[in-house]
């Protein structure tokens, strides 16, 4: 009789572990499931986040490649070299801060304003323009 009770208890414990360890019913998505976001130069948001990422990794020359003049033309090499000190200043202000929100405002089909919220209290706005199917930053404010 004792052996039969021990067998039933062992079977009950095994059944409880099996029921507890697997999900039988899943409602909605798991909280960790998100699509990976690829930031590249083909979107205005991607260009701005790529600019910030280059500044975070202390790669100022690559960050200046994402900039263009206010009239929508690519910067010449001499112009990019001349603004490296300004971009260093921008790097010191916004690098290593977490992006908490991204706001897009369409000015025209080829000009979009992207505002980054950094650490919930600092806002930096970037005007972007599309040049030859790539997006460039033409102006920034709030730094």
N, CA, C and O atoms as a GROMACS GRO file, in nm:
protein
  572
    1UNK      N    1   0.081  -0.119   0.000
    1UNK     CA    2   0.000   0.000   0.000
    1UNK      C    3   0.086   0.126   0.000
    1UNK      O    4   0.054   0.221  -0.071
    2UNK      N    5   0.191   0.128   0.075
    2UNK     CA    6   0.279   0.245   0.077
    2UNK      C    7   0.346   0.267  -0.057
    2UNK      O    8   0.369   0.381  -0.097
    3UNK      N    9   0.378   0.158  -0.125
    3UNK     CA   10   0.442   0.169  -0.256
    3UNK      C   11   0.344   0.229  -0.357
    3UNK      O   12   0.385   0.305  -0.445
    4UNK      N   13   0.217   0.194  -0.346
    4UNK     CA   14   0.116   0.247  -0.436
    4UNK      C   15   0.094   0.397  -0.412
    4UNK      O   16   0.076   0.472  -0.508
    5UNK      N   17   0.097   0.442  -0.289
    5UNK     CA   18   0.081   0.584  -0.256
    5UNK      C   19   0.202   0.663  -0.306
    5UNK      O   20   0.186   0.772  -0.360
    6UNK      N   21   0.322   0.610  -0.288
    6UNK     CA   22   0.442   0.676  -0.338
    6UNK      C   23   0.440   0.687  -0.490
    6UNK      O   24   0.482   0.788  -0.546
    7UNK      N   25   0.392   0.583  -0.557
    7UNK     CA   26   0.381   0.585  -0.703
    7UNK      C   27   0.283   0.693  -0.748
    7UNK      O   28   0.311   0.764  -0.844
    8UNK      N   29   0.171   0.707  -0.681
    8UNK     CA   30   0.071   0.809  -0.716
    8UNK      C   31   0.127   0.949  -0.691
    8UNK      O   32   0.106   1.039  -0.772
    9UNK      N   33   0.198   0.969  -0.580
    9UNK     CA   34   0.257   1.100  -0.549
    9UNK      C   35   0.362   1.136  -0.653
    9UNK      O   36   0.367   1.250  -0.698
   10UNK      N   37   0.448   1.040  -0.691
   10UNK     CA   38   0.551   1.065  -0.792
   10UNK      C   39   0.487   1.099  -0.926
   10UNK      O   40   0.534   1.189  -0.996
   11UNK      N   41   0.381   1.028  -0.962
   11UNK     CA   42   0.310   1.055  -1.087
   11UNK      C   43   0.244   1.194  -1.084
   11UNK      O   44   0.246   1.265  -1.184
   12UNK      N   45   0.187   1.230  -0.971
   12UNK     CA   46   0.125   1.361  -0.955
   12UNK      C   47   0.228   1.474  -0.966
   12UNK      O   48   0.203   1.574  -1.032
   13UNK      N   49   0.343   1.459  -0.902
   13UNK     CA   50   0.448   1.561  -0.908
   13UNK      C   51   0.502   1.574  -1.050
   13UNK      O   52   0.524   1.686  -1.097
   14UNK      N   53   0.523   1.462  -1.118
   14UNK     CA   54   0.571   1.466  -1.257
   14UNK      C   55   0.470   1.535  -1.347
   14UNK      O   56   0.508   1.614  -1.434
   15UNK      N   57   0.342   1.506  -1.328
   15UNK     CA   58   0.238   1.570  -1.407
   15UNK      C   59   0.232   1.720  -1.380
   15UNK      O   60   0.217   1.798  -1.474
   16UNK      N   61   0.244   1.761  -1.256
   16UNK     CA   62   0.243   1.904  -1.222
   16UNK      C   63   0.363   1.977  -1.284
   16UNK      O   64   0.347   2.088  -1.334
   17UNK      N   65   0.482   1.915  -1.281
   17UNK     CA   66   0.599   1.976  -1.345
   17UNK      C   67   0.579   1.989  -1.495
   17UNK      O   68   0.616   2.090  -1.554
   18UNK      N   69   0.522   1.889  -1.558
   18UNK     CA   70   0.500   1.891  -1.703
   18UNK      C   71   0.400   1.999  -1.741
   18UNK      O   72   0.419   2.069  -1.841
   19UNK      N   73   0.294   2.013  -1.664
   19UNK     CA   74   0.192   2.114  -1.694
   19UNK      C   75   0.248   2.255  -1.670
   19UNK      O   76   0.218   2.348  -1.744
   20UNK      N   77   0.328   2.269  -1.566
   20UNK     CA   78   0.383   2.400  -1.532
   20UNK      C   79   0.492   2.444  -1.630
   20UNK      O   80   0.511   2.564  -1.648
   21UNK      N   81   0.562   2.352  -1.692
   21UNK     CA   82   0.677   2.390  -1.773
   21UNK      C   83   0.643   2.423  -1.918
   21UNK      O   84   0.724   2.485  -1.987
   22UNK      N   85   0.528   2.387  -1.966
   22UNK     CA   86   0.497   2.418  -2.106
   22UNK      C   87   0.374   2.509  -2.113
   22UNK      O   88   0.285   2.503  -2.029
   23UNK      N   89   0.374   2.594  -2.216
   23UNK     CA   90   0.262   2.685  -2.234
   23UNK      C   91   0.157   2.617  -2.320
   23UNK      O   92   0.183   2.582  -2.435
   24UNK      N   93   0.042   2.598  -2.265
   24UNK     CA   94  -0.065   2.536  -2.340
   24UNK      C   95  -0.146   2.639  -2.417
   24UNK      O   96  -0.189   2.613  -2.530
   25UNK      N   97  -0.165   2.754  -2.357
   25UNK     CA   98  -0.243   2.860  -2.421
   25UNK      C   99  -0.161   2.987  -2.418
   25UNK      O  100  -0.115   3.030  -2.312
   26UNK      N  101  -0.141   3.048  -2.535
   26UNK     CA  102  -0.069   3.174  -2.544
   26UNK      C  103  -0.164   3.278  -2.602
   26UNK      O  104  -0.216   3.260  -2.712
   27UNK      N  105  -0.186   3.386  -2.528
   27UNK     CA  106  -0.273   3.492  -2.574
   27UNK      C  107  -0.186   3.612  -2.607
   27UNK      O  108  -0.116   3.664  -2.520
   28UNK      N  109  -0.189   3.657  -2.731
   28UNK     CA  110  -0.108   3.771  -2.773
   28UNK      C  111   0.036   3.731  -2.799
   28UNK      O  112   0.070   3.613  -2.807
   29UNK      N  113   0.119   3.833  -2.813
   29UNK     CA  114   0.260   3.811  -2.838
   29UNK      C  115   0.338   3.806  -2.708
   29UNK      O  116   0.294   3.859  -2.606
   30UNK      N  117   0.452   3.743  -2.714
   30UNK     CA  118   0.541   3.748  -2.599
   30UNK      C  119   0.598   3.889  -2.591
   30UNK      O  120   0.618   3.952  -2.695
   31UNK      N  121   0.624   3.940  -2.471
   31UNK     CA  122   0.670   4.078  -2.461
   31UNK      C  123   0.807   4.102  -2.527
   31UNK      O  124   0.835   4.215  -2.566
   32UNK      N  125   0.890   4.002  -2.541
   32UNK     CA  126   1.021   4.020  -2.600
   32UNK      C  127   1.023   4.012  -2.752
   32UNK      O  128   1.128   4.034  -2.813
   33UNK      N  129   0.911   3.979  -2.814
   33UNK     CA  130   0.907   3.963  -2.960
   33UNK      C  131   0.890   4.097  -3.028
   33UNK      O  132   0.784   4.158  -3.020
   34UNK      N  133   0.994   4.143  -3.096
   34UNK     CA  134   0.986   4.263  -3.177
   34UNK      C  135   1.067   4.238  -3.303
   34UNK      O  136   1.167   4.167  -3.301
   35UNK      N  137   1.022   4.297  -3.410
   35UNK     CA  138   1.097   4.284  -3.534
   35UNK      C  139   1.226   4.366  -3.522
   35UNK      O  140   1.224   4.477  -3.469
   36UNK      N  141   1.336   4.313  -3.570
   36UNK     CA  142   1.458   4.394  -3.567
   36UNK      C  143   1.446   4.512  -3.664
   36UNK      O  144   1.394   4.497  -3.774
   37UNK      N  145   1.495   4.625  -3.623
   37UNK     CA  146   1.489   4.744  -3.705
   37UNK      C  147   1.626   4.765  -3.768
   37UNK      O  148   1.727   4.770  -3.698
   38UNK      N  149   1.629   4.779  -3.898
   38UNK     CA  150   1.753   4.801  -3.970
   38UNK      C  151   1.761   4.949  -4.005
   38UNK      O  152   1.676   5.002  -4.076
   39UNK      N  153   1.864   5.014  -3.956
   39UNK     CA  154   1.883   5.154  -3.984
   39UNK      C  155   1.984   5.169  -4.098
   39UNK      O  156   2.097   5.122  -4.088
   40UNK      N  157   1.940   5.233  -4.204
   40UNK     CA  158   2.026   5.255  -4.319
   40UNK      C  159   1.994   5.391  -4.378
   40UNK      O  160   1.910   5.464  -4.326
   41UNK      N  161   2.060   5.425  -4.485
   41UNK     CA  162   2.048   5.557  -4.546
   41UNK      C  163   1.926   5.568  -4.636
   41UNK      O  164   1.905   5.674  -4.696
   42UNK      N  165   1.846   5.464  -4.648
   42UNK     CA  166   1.730   5.467  -4.738
   42UNK      C  167   1.604   5.523  -4.672
   42UNK      O  168   1.501   5.536  -4.738
   43UNK      N  169   1.611   5.556  -4.544
   43UNK     CA  170   1.499   5.618  -4.474
   43UNK      C  171   1.551   5.739  -4.397
   43UNK      O  172   1.667   5.739  -4.356
   44UNK      N  173   1.469   5.840  -4.376
   44UNK     CA  174   1.517   5.956  -4.298
   44UNK      C  175   1.547   5.920  -4.153
   44UNK      O  176   1.645   5.967  -4.096
   45UNK      N  177   1.462   5.838  -4.094
   45UNK     CA  178   1.487   5.796  -3.956
   45UNK      C  179   1.614   5.714  -3.947
   45UNK      O  180   1.692   5.730  -3.853
   46UNK      N  181   1.636   5.628  -4.044
   46UNK     CA  182   1.757   5.548  -4.046
   46UNK      C  183   1.882   5.632  -4.056
   46UNK      O  184   1.982   5.602  -3.990
   47UNK      N  185   1.879   5.738  -4.136
   47UNK     CA  186   1.995   5.825  -4.149
   47UNK      C  187   2.026   5.897  -4.018
   47UNK      O  188   2.142   5.910  -3.980
   48UNK      N  189   1.922   5.943  -3.949
   48UNK     CA  190   1.943   6.015  -3.822
   48UNK      C  191   1.997   5.920  -3.715
   48UNK      O  192   2.090   5.955  -3.644
   49UNK      N  193   1.939   5.802  -3.705
   49UNK     CA  194   1.986   5.707  -3.604
   49UNK      C  195   2.127   5.657  -3.640
   49UNK      O  196   2.208   5.634  -3.551
   50UNK      N  197   2.154   5.642  -3.767
   50UNK     CA  198   2.289   5.603  -3.810
   50UNK      C  199   2.389   5.713  -3.776
   50UNK      O  200   2.502   5.683  -3.736
   51UNK      N  201   2.350   5.838  -3.792
   51UNK     CA  202   2.435   5.951  -3.754
   51UNK      C  203   2.467   5.947  -3.605
   51UNK      O  204   2.582   5.963  -3.566
   52UNK      N  205   2.365   5.924  -3.524
   52UNK     CA  206   2.387   5.917  -3.379
   52UNK      C  207   2.472   5.796  -3.343
   52UNK      O  208   2.557   5.804  -3.254
   53UNK      N  209   2.451   5.684  -3.411
   53UNK     CA  210   2.530   5.564  -3.385
   53UNK      C  211   2.677   5.587  -3.419
   53UNK      O  212   2.765   5.542  -3.346
   54UNK      N  213   2.702   5.656  -3.529
   54UNK     CA  214   2.841   5.687  -3.565
   54UNK      C  215   2.904   5.778  -3.461
   54UNK      O  216   3.022   5.762  -3.428
   55UNK      N  217   2.828   5.873  -3.409
   55UNK     CA  218   2.881   5.959  -3.304
   55UNK      C  219   2.905   5.880  -3.174
   55UNK      O  220   3.004   5.903  -3.105
   56UNK      N  221   2.814   5.788  -3.143
   56UNK     CA  222   2.833   5.704  -3.023
   56UNK      C  223   2.958   5.619  -3.033
   56UNK      O  224   3.024   5.593  -2.932
   57UNK      N  225   2.992   5.575  -3.154
   57UNK     CA  226   3.111   5.492  -3.171
   57UNK      C  227   3.235   5.577  -3.200
   57UNK      O  228   3.340   5.523  -3.236
   58UNK      N  229   3.224   5.709  -3.184
   58UNK     CA  230   3.335   5.802  -3.198
   58UNK      C  231   3.392   5.800  -3.340
   58UNK      O  232   3.513   5.814  -3.358
   59UNK      N  233   3.307   5.785  -3.440
   59UNK     CA  234   3.348   5.782  -3.579
   59UNK      C  235   3.297   5.910  -3.646
   59UNK      O  236   3.200   5.906  -3.722
   60UNK      N  237   3.362   6.021  -3.619
   60UNK     CA  238   3.319   6.151  -3.669
   60UNK      C  239   3.329   6.161  -3.821
   60UNK      O  240   3.238   6.216  -3.882
   61UNK      N  241   3.435   6.110  -3.886
   61UNK     CA  242   3.438   6.119  -4.032
   61UNK      C  243   3.320   6.048  -4.100
   61UNK      O  244   3.267   6.098  -4.199
   62UNK      N  245   3.279   5.935  -4.048
   62UNK     CA  246   3.163   5.866  -4.106
   62UNK      C  247   3.034   5.942  -4.078
   62UNK      O  248   2.943   5.941  -4.160
   63UNK      N  249   3.026   6.009  -3.963
   63UNK     CA  250   2.907   6.089  -3.932
   63UNK      C  251   2.897   6.209  -4.025
   63UNK      O  252   2.787   6.249  -4.062
   64UNK      N  253   3.010   6.267  -4.064
   64UNK     CA  254   3.005   6.382  -4.155
   64UNK      C  255   2.966   6.341  -4.296
   64UNK      O  256   2.922   6.425  -4.374
   65UNK      N  257   2.980   6.213  -4.331
   65UNK     CA  258   2.936   6.166  -4.462
   65UNK      C  259   2.784   6.168  -4.476
   65UNK      O  260   2.732   6.167  -4.588
   66UNK      N  261   2.713   6.170  -4.365
   66UNK     CA  262   2.567   6.169  -4.366
   66UNK      C  263   2.511   6.311  -4.379
   66UNK      O  264   2.391   6.328  -4.400
   67UNK      N  265   2.597   6.412  -4.367
   67UNK     CA  266   2.553   6.551  -4.373
   67UNK      C  267   2.555   6.603  -4.515
   67UNK      O  268   2.635   6.560  -4.598
   68UNK      N  269   2.466   6.698  -4.543
   68UNK     CA  270   2.460   6.767  -4.672
   68UNK      C  271   2.437   6.915  -4.645
   68UNK      O  272   2.403   6.953  -4.533
   69UNK      N  273   2.453   6.997  -4.746
   69UNK     CA  274   2.432   7.141  -4.730
   69UNK      C  275   2.282   7.170  -4.720
   69UNK      O  276   2.199   7.086  -4.752
   70UNK      N  277   2.250   7.291  -4.676
   70UNK     CA  278   2.109   7.327  -4.658
   70UNK      C  279   2.032   7.337  -4.788
   70UNK      O  280   1.909   7.325  -4.789
   71UNK      N  281   2.103   7.358  -4.898
   71UNK     CA  282   2.034   7.365  -5.027
   71UNK      C  283   2.018   7.226  -5.092
   71UNK      O  284   1.973   7.217  -5.206
   72UNK      N  285   2.054   7.121  -5.020
   72UNK     CA  286   2.027   6.986  -5.067
   72UNK      C  287   2.134   6.927  -5.156
   72UNK      O  288   2.104   6.842  -5.239
   73UNK      N  289   2.259   6.970  -5.141
   73UNK     CA  290   2.369   6.914  -5.218
   73UNK      C  291   2.467   6.846  -5.123
   73UNK      O  292   2.483   6.887  -5.008
   74UNK      N  293   2.533   6.743  -5.173
   74UNK     CA  294   2.633   6.673  -5.091
   74UNK      C  295   2.748   6.768  -5.059
   74UNK      O  296   2.784   6.855  -5.138
   75UNK      N  297   2.805   6.748  -4.941
   75UNK     CA  298   2.918   6.831  -4.901
   75UNK      C  299   3.046   6.783  -4.969
   75UNK      O  300   3.067   6.663  -4.988
   76UNK      N  301   3.128   6.878  -5.006
   76UNK     CA  302   3.259   6.844  -5.060
   76UNK      C  303   3.350   6.797  -4.946
   76UNK      O  304   3.320   6.819  -4.829
   77UNK      N  305   3.459   6.732  -4.981
   77UNK     CA  306   3.550   6.678  -4.880
   77UNK      C  307   3.606   6.787  -4.791
   77UNK      O  308   3.620   6.767  -4.670
   78UNK      N  309   3.639   6.902  -4.848
   78UNK     CA  310   3.693   7.013  -4.769
   78UNK      C  311   3.588   7.063  -4.669
   78UNK      O  312   3.622   7.094  -4.555
   79UNK      N  313   3.464   7.071  -4.712
   79UNK     CA  314   3.357   7.116  -4.621
   79UNK      C  315   3.336   7.017  -4.508
   79UNK      O  316   3.314   7.057  -4.393
   80UNK      N  317   3.342   6.888  -4.539
   80UNK     CA  318   3.327   6.788  -4.433
   80UNK      C  319   3.442   6.797  -4.334
   80UNK      O  320   3.422   6.780  -4.214
   81UNK      N  321   3.562   6.823  -4.384
   81UNK     CA  322   3.677   6.836  -4.295
   81UNK      C  323   3.663   6.959  -4.205
   81UNK      O  324   3.699   6.954  -4.088
   82UNK      N  325   3.611   7.068  -4.260
   82UNK     CA  326   3.597   7.191  -4.183
   82UNK      C  327   3.493   7.182  -4.073
   82UNK      O  328   3.505   7.251  -3.971
   83UNK      N  329   3.392   7.098  -4.091
   83UNK     CA  330   3.288   7.090  -3.987
   83UNK      C  331   3.312   6.977  -3.887
   83UNK      O  332   3.227   6.951  -3.802
   84UNK      N  333   3.426   6.910  -3.894
   84UNK     CA  334   3.453   6.801  -3.799
   84UNK      C  335   3.457   6.850  -3.655
   84UNK      O  336   3.414   6.777  -3.565
   85UNK      N  337   3.508   6.971  -3.630
   85UNK     CA  338   3.512   7.023  -3.494
   85UNK      C  339   3.370   7.050  -3.442
   85UNK      O  340   3.342   7.027  -3.324
   86UNK      N  341   3.284   7.097  -3.529
   86UNK     CA  342   3.144   7.118  -3.489
   86UNK      C  343   3.076   6.984  -3.460
   86UNK      O  344   2.999   6.973  -3.365
   87UNK      N  345   3.105   6.884  -3.540
   87UNK     CA  346   3.045   6.751  -3.518
   87UNK      C  347   3.102   6.688  -3.391
   87UNK      O  348   3.031   6.614  -3.322
   88UNK      N  349   3.228   6.717  -3.359
   88UNK     CA  350   3.283   6.672  -3.230
   88UNK      C  351   3.204   6.730  -3.114
   88UNK      O  352   3.178   6.662  -3.015
   89UNK      N  353   3.166   6.857  -3.125
   89UNK     CA  354   3.085   6.922  -3.021
   89UNK      C  355   2.948   6.856  -3.011
   89UNK      O  356   2.898   6.832  -2.901
   90UNK      N  357   2.889   6.827  -3.125
   90UNK     CA  358   2.760   6.758  -3.126
   90UNK      C  359   2.774   6.620  -3.062
   90UNK      O  360   2.686   6.577  -2.987
   91UNK      N  361   2.883   6.551  -3.092
   91UNK     CA  362   2.908   6.419  -3.034
   91UNK      C  363   2.913   6.427  -2.882
   91UNK      O  364   2.856   6.342  -2.813
   92UNK      N  365   2.981   6.529  -2.830
   92UNK     CA  366   2.992   6.541  -2.683
   92UNK      C  367   2.856   6.567  -2.619
   92UNK      O  368   2.833   6.528  -2.504
   93UNK      N  369   2.766   6.631  -2.692
   93UNK     CA  370   2.635   6.664  -2.636
   93UNK      C  371   2.539   6.544  -2.641
   93UNK      O  372   2.470   6.517  -2.543
   94UNK      N  373   2.533   6.472  -2.754
   94UNK     CA  374   2.428   6.370  -2.769
   94UNK      C  375   2.476   6.226  -2.761
   94UNK      O  376   2.394   6.135  -2.756
   95UNK      N  377   2.606   6.203  -2.759
   95UNK     CA  378   2.650   6.062  -2.758
   95UNK      C  379   2.624   5.999  -2.623
   95UNK      O  380   2.618   6.067  -2.520
   96UNK      N  381   2.608   5.870  -2.626
   96UNK     CA  382   2.583   5.787  -2.507
   96UNK      C  383   2.451   5.819  -2.439
   96UNK      O  384   2.432   5.782  -2.323
   97UNK      N  385   2.362   5.885  -2.506
   97UNK     CA  386   2.227   5.908  -2.453
   97UNK      C  387   2.132   5.813  -2.524
   97UNK      O  388   2.149   5.783  -2.643
   98UNK      N  389   2.033   5.766  -2.453
   98UNK     CA  390   1.939   5.670  -2.507
   98UNK      C  391   1.829   5.740  -2.585
   98UNK      O  392   1.774   5.841  -2.540
   99UNK      N  393   1.798   5.687  -2.702
   99UNK     CA  394   1.686   5.739  -2.780
   99UNK      C  395   1.557   5.682  -2.720
   99UNK      O  396   1.536   5.561  -2.721
  100UNK      N  397   1.472   5.770  -2.669
  100UNK     CA  398   1.349   5.724  -2.605
  100UNK      C  399   1.227   5.742  -2.694
  100UNK      O  400   1.124   5.678  -2.671
  101UNK      N  401   1.236   5.828  -2.795
  101UNK     CA  402   1.124   5.845  -2.886
  101UNK      C  403   1.174   5.908  -3.016
  101UNK      O  404   1.270   5.985  -3.016
  102UNK      N  405   1.108   5.873  -3.125
  102UNK     CA  406   1.140   5.931  -3.256
  102UNK      C  407   1.012   5.986  -3.315
  102UNK      O  408   0.912   5.915  -3.328
  103UNK      N  409   1.014   6.114  -3.352
  103UNK     CA  410   0.896   6.181  -3.410
  103UNK      C  411   0.933   6.226  -3.550
  103UNK      O  412   1.034   6.292  -3.570
  104UNK      N  413   0.849   6.190  -3.648
  104UNK     CA  414   0.872   6.231  -3.786
  104UNK      C  415   0.766   6.332  -3.828
  104UNK      O  416   0.649   6.317  -3.794
  105UNK      N  417   0.808   6.434  -3.901
  105UNK     CA  418   0.717   6.535  -3.953
  105UNK      C  419   0.751   6.557  -4.100
  105UNK      O  420   0.862   6.597  -4.133
  106UNK      N  421   0.654   6.532  -4.187
  106UNK     CA  422   0.678   6.544  -4.330
  106UNK      C  423   0.662   6.688  -4.374
  106UNK      O  424   0.555   6.747  -4.358
  107UNK      N  425   0.768   6.744  -4.429
  107UNK     CA  426   0.764   6.879  -4.482
  107UNK      C  427   0.726   6.874  -4.630
  107UNK      O  428   0.640   6.950  -4.676
  108UNK      N  429   0.789   6.784  -4.703
  108UNK     CA  430   0.757   6.758  -4.843
  108UNK      C  431   0.797   6.612  -4.869
  108UNK      O  432   0.855   6.549  -4.781
  109UNK      N  433   0.767   6.557  -4.986
  109UNK     CA  434   0.803   6.417  -5.009
  109UNK      C  435   0.954   6.389  -4.999
  109UNK      O  436   0.994   6.276  -4.973
  110UNK      N  437   1.036   6.492  -5.020
  110UNK     CA  438   1.181   6.472  -5.016
  110UNK      C  439   1.247   6.543  -4.900
  110UNK      O  440   1.370   6.544  -4.891
  111UNK      N  441   1.170   6.603  -4.811
  111UNK     CA  442   1.222   6.671  -4.692
  111UNK      C  443   1.139   6.628  -4.571
  111UNK      O  444   1.018   6.650  -4.567
  112UNK      N  445   1.204   6.569  -4.475
  112UNK     CA  446   1.134   6.522  -4.354
  112UNK      C  447   1.214   6.566  -4.232
  112UNK      O  448   1.336   6.557  -4.229
  113UNK      N  449   1.141   6.614  -4.132
  113UNK     CA  450   1.202   6.655  -4.006
  113UNK      C  451   1.189   6.539  -3.907
  113UNK      O  452   1.079   6.490  -3.883
  114UNK      N  453   1.301   6.497  -3.851
  114UNK     CA  454   1.303   6.387  -3.754
  114UNK      C  455   1.349   6.444  -3.621
  114UNK      O  456   1.456   6.505  -3.613
  115UNK      N  457   1.269   6.425  -3.517
  115UNK     CA  458   1.303   6.473  -3.384
  115UNK      C  459   1.331   6.353  -3.295
  115UNK      O  460   1.249   6.262  -3.283
  116UNK      N  461   1.449   6.354  -3.232
  116UNK     CA  462   1.486   6.249  -3.138
  116UNK      C  463   1.464   6.299  -2.996
  116UNK      O  464   1.504   6.410  -2.961
  117UNK      N  465   1.401   6.217  -2.915
  117UNK     CA  466   1.392   6.244  -2.773
  117UNK      C  467   1.501   6.162  -2.706
  117UNK      O  468   1.502   6.039  -2.717
  118UNK      N  469   1.591   6.229  -2.638
  118UNK     CA  470   1.704   6.162  -2.573
  118UNK      C  471   1.687   6.166  -2.423
  118UNK      O  472   1.670   6.273  -2.364
  119UNK      N  473   1.690   6.051  -2.361
  119UNK     CA  474   1.678   6.038  -2.215
  119UNK      C  475   1.554   6.106  -2.159
  119UNK      O  476   1.559   6.158  -2.047
  120UNK      N  477   1.446   6.107  -2.232
  120UNK     CA  478   1.314   6.155  -2.190
  120UNK      C  479   1.304   6.306  -2.172
  120UNK      O  480   1.196   6.355  -2.141
  121UNK      N  481   1.410   6.383  -2.189
  121UNK     CA  482   1.398   6.525  -2.164
  121UNK      C  483   1.467   6.615  -2.266
  121UNK      O  484   1.437   6.734  -2.272
  122UNK      N  485   1.556   6.564  -2.345
  122UNK     CA  486   1.628   6.645  -2.443
  122UNK      C  487   1.574   6.613  -2.583
  122UNK      O  488   1.561   6.496  -2.620
  123UNK      N  489   1.543   6.716  -2.659
  123UNK     CA  490   1.491   6.700  -2.794
  123UNK      C  491   1.590   6.760  -2.894
  123UNK      O  492   1.634   6.873  -2.879
  124UNK      N  493   1.623   6.681  -2.996
  124UNK     CA  494   1.713   6.725  -3.102
  124UNK      C  495   1.641   6.700  -3.234
  124UNK      O  496   1.596   6.589  -3.262
  125UNK      N  497   1.630   6.805  -3.317
  125UNK     CA  498   1.560   6.793  -3.445
  125UNK      C  499   1.660   6.793  -3.560
  125UNK      O  500   1.759   6.868  -3.560
  126UNK      N  501   1.633   6.708  -3.658
  126UNK     CA  502   1.717   6.697  -3.776
  126UNK      C  503   1.629   6.714  -3.899
  126UNK      O  504   1.527   6.647  -3.913
  127UNK      N  505   1.669   6.803  -3.989
  127UNK     CA  506   1.603   6.815  -4.118
  127UNK      C  507   1.678   6.725  -4.215
  127UNK      O  508   1.800   6.734  -4.227
  128UNK      N  509   1.605   6.638  -4.284
  128UNK     CA  510   1.668   6.545  -4.377
  128UNK      C  511   1.615   6.570  -4.518
  128UNK      O  512   1.500   6.611  -4.537
  129UNK      N  513   1.700   6.543  -4.615
  129UNK     CA  514   1.663   6.558  -4.756
  129UNK      C  515   1.707   6.434  -4.831
  129UNK      O  516   1.810   6.373  -4.800
  130UNK      N  517   1.628   6.398  -4.930
  130UNK     CA  518   1.661   6.283  -5.014
  130UNK      C  519   1.742   6.330  -5.134
  130UNK      O  520   1.697   6.415  -5.211
  131UNK      N  521   1.861   6.274  -5.149
  131UNK     CA  522   1.948   6.307  -5.262
  131UNK      C  523   1.991   6.174  -5.324
  131UNK      O  524   2.059   6.094  -5.260
  132UNK      N  525   1.951   6.151  -5.448
  132UNK     CA  526   1.987   6.027  -5.520
  132UNK      C  527   1.946   5.902  -5.442
  132UNK      O  528   2.026   5.809  -5.428
  133UNK      N  529   1.825   5.900  -5.392
  133UNK     CA  530   1.765   5.787  -5.320
  133UNK      C  531   1.828   5.758  -5.184
  133UNK      O  532   1.794   5.659  -5.121
  134UNK      N  533   1.920   5.843  -5.138
  134UNK     CA  534   1.976   5.832  -5.004
  134UNK      C  535   1.935   5.957  -4.925
  134UNK      O  536   1.920   6.065  -4.982
  135UNK      N  537   1.918   5.941  -4.794
  135UNK     CA  538   1.874   6.051  -4.710
  135UNK      C  539   1.995   6.110  -4.640
  135UNK      O  540   2.081   6.038  -4.588
  136UNK      N  541   2.001   6.244  -4.639
  136UNK     CA  542   2.110   6.319  -4.577
  136UNK      C  543   2.053   6.417  -4.475
  136UNK      O  544   1.940   6.463  -4.490
  137UNK      N  545   2.130   6.448  -4.374
  137UNK     CA  546   2.092   6.548  -4.274
  137UNK      C  547   2.139   6.682  -4.325
  137UNK      O  548   2.258   6.701  -4.352
  138UNK      N  549   2.045   6.777  -4.339
  138UNK     CA  550   2.080   6.909  -4.391
  138UNK      C  551   2.090   7.014  -4.281
  138UNK      O  552   2.156   7.116  -4.299
  139UNK      N  553   2.025   6.989  -4.168
  139UNK     CA  554   2.027   7.086  -4.059
  139UNK      C  555   1.990   7.016  -3.929
  139UNK      O  556   1.918   6.916  -3.932
  140UNK      N  557   2.038   7.066  -3.818
  140UNK     CA  558   1.999   7.012  -3.687
  140UNK      C  559   1.980   7.128  -3.590
  140UNK      O  560   2.044   7.232  -3.601
  141UNK      N  561   1.890   7.108  -3.494
  141UNK     CA  562   1.855   7.212  -3.398
  141UNK      C  563   1.844   7.149  -3.259
  141UNK      O  564   1.818   7.029  -3.246
  142UNK      N  565   1.864   7.229  -3.158
  142UNK     CA  566   1.845   7.184  -3.022
  142UNK      C  567   1.970   7.129  -2.958
  142UNK      O  568   1.964   7.063  -2.854
  143UNK      N  569   2.083   7.155  -3.019
  143UNK     CA  570   2.209   7.105  -2.962
  143UNK      C  571   2.289   7.221  -2.909
  143UNK      O  572   2.398   7.201  -2.857
   0.00000   0.00000   0.00000
